[in-house]
Amino acid sequence: MPPKIQIISILICIFLVAYVFELVRRKHLSEEYSMGWLVTGTSMLALSVSEGLLKWVSELVGATLFTSTLFFFGLLFLMVICLHFSIRISALTNQVRKLTQSIGILDLEKKTLERQIRQPTWQSDSSNLEQL
Amino acid sequence: MKAHSYQAPQSSLKQTVILENDEFENTFIKGPLKGHPKTLIIIPAYNEEKNIGAVLGTIQKKVPGIPILVINDGSSDNTESVARSHGANVISLPYNSGYGVALQTGFIYAARKNFAIAIQMDSDGQHDPKNVKDLIEEVQKDGVDVVIGSRFLESGSYKSSFARRTGIIIFGKIASIFCGQKVTDPTSGFQALKGRAIHFAASDHYPPDYPDADFIILMHRHGLKVKEIPVTMHASPEKESMHHGHKTIYYIFKMFLSIFVTVLRSVSKR
């Protein structure tokens, strides 16, 4: 692998891992979501640092260029992370839908109760009788 | 201090529970239908201030005494106040969530309040309220859980575009195959649900995107009996219905996928 791309790759990976740690420390990123990024960052770092490992993995997947191995695994990790996000978003959409429905129903019940408190039962009873 | 501050919400909660049982008797009664089971008409509405008043007026004239629940799906116009001024109870969702979500909110409400029958109608005047009685009569029969008002069992004034008609026919055929009975109008939003069907629609099984042919198949697979009866449908004024424009492609895709996974899913799970 050309040393230039190796250095750039190592720097990016170190930056990614450090930044994710910092985000978790500041509570801007939850532990659940940091997992995928940390695994991606450290694996890519390991591949970038160790030529032996990169060579072995390249032969394993049949890549002729070492750099394409890096790209291949980078893409693969991103895909897994994106799928994870889609699953989470679907769950969140479901939860938001249920909340929306509950809020709507609670609001109607609240207004109904308010009306009842303002208008005692015997009054509404007589008005009902009138309507009948 | 903390223990003390917890007291207030608890006692108010108790009050809510006590009041809840009488709530309907006080708010909805406008001359109840004698001898009829507790019925609720559910109407999802999105920006329908022009039509909703007339629709509610016709319903109250044709089938008086049935409480109406309008689900205002985050309208930006005066749908809510128009519906309220016409004597309907209104659930307002905080933002536009789509037809299926609004409709299911009505079913959840009907299930919570133990309504025996829930009728869903559209807010644009497409459905003729004179058919509500037919739906109620039909759904009360033994061995029927859901009655769908079909516009194709009777030669009515309904006219629709070629694409829409083709879609309805294709999904009707698919639904017919999986249900083992003839389904002519799976997209109909004019339906009556009874008892366990209401609870089923209020559950997590309900597909909240576009409940349609897939939901009919799902209900059939869970042992609910679906029946179609002829109803009159008018062409909806002004706007086109939801299956339009770029959403059509998503609708077709979603419906095929939804039917596919519905059939794959085993019934005993979940």
Interface residues (C-beta under 8 A of the other chain):
Chain A: R97 T100 Q101 I103 G104 I105 D107 L108 E109 T112 L113 R115 Q116 T121 S124 D125 N128 Q131 L132
Chain B: T16 L19 E20 D22 E23 N26 T27 I29 K30 G31 I71 N89 V90 I91 S92 L93 P94 Y95 S97 V101 Q104 T105 I108 Y109 R112 P208
